[in-house]
């Protein structure tokens, strides 16, 4: 876990009050076949009744790379694993995909067709800037 991910984990737990699992290791697809992915965080927000699948990227190419995570097969495998292997169907919370990127990449990622299609079909997702999170921490810390 790099520095930015550590700051995001702090923000999720201390500021937002979420229970957080870092580096969730997805080991199989929704059909039970071996498959591998590793979202940066899985956060449980009991107040909002949400399960958040969070990806953090500080790289310049994050819009291109992260847009692949909105493809139906990728999402289906991650969401199935989260619901059935990690949560074991104990929580019926809404799923939210949350992407945290550098400020200039927020609008670039939101303008991708994959994002627009996901939202248009009822998917829940947010794209936020790392800088906004740093500012929020700065405002709340002594």
Secondary structure by P-SEA (a helix, b strand, c coil): ccaaaaaaaaaacccccccccccccccccccccbbbbbccbbbbccccccccbbbbbcccaaaaaaaaaacaaaaaaaaaaaaccccccccccbbbbbbbccccaaaaaaacaaaaaaaaacccbbbbbaaaaaaaaaaacc
